[in-house]
Amino acid sequence: MAKRMEGDKKWRGYNVALGKSNEIREFTVTKGAMCSSFLTPLKKEIVHHTEPVKIRRIDDVIPDIDNFPEHPVIFLKADTQGFDIEVIKGASSILENIICLQSEISVEPLYESMPHYLEALQYYEALNFELVGLFEVAKREDRVVEYDCIMTRKDRHETLQPEKGHYGCAPDRS
């Protein structure tokens, strides 16, 4: 990621893990990097090792960002292998500024204590988000295992610009 940011002055990256509280927690590193998570995989054979990682709340990271706008309009993409809700819980002070949220939700749990997709959607809806799109992430034979869901804040639709029949914040999958 650092290489991709080098040539673009508008990109800034921070090497930080996000969650609901500032703490140190064991991170499970898997043999395939795409499955590493703070949650334990149900398939124990893919675990390589665990290591302690410092977690910070988004609310506590924001003040460290140079020139962060006073009233930002935020698109938050969380893809944390079952830990997305924990990340959102750490964003209480900027929640009203998040007008579009992308979260990976799982129909079939891949990790211990992973929220079911209906539980995740219910949690986001309770925060005043509504579902505007679902995109397949992973399939197993004839069924979808994971989706990326796109949600917008119900009270901020005037901020979004309709485009191509959607709210303009969905990923381009064409």
Beta strands, then each sheet from edge to edge (+ up, - down):
strand 1: 17-18
strand 2: 23-30
strand 3: 47-56
strand 4: 74-78
strand 5: 98-106
strand 6: 129-140
strand 7: 143-153
sheet 1: 1+ 3+ 2-
sheet 2: 4+ 5+ 7- 6+
end
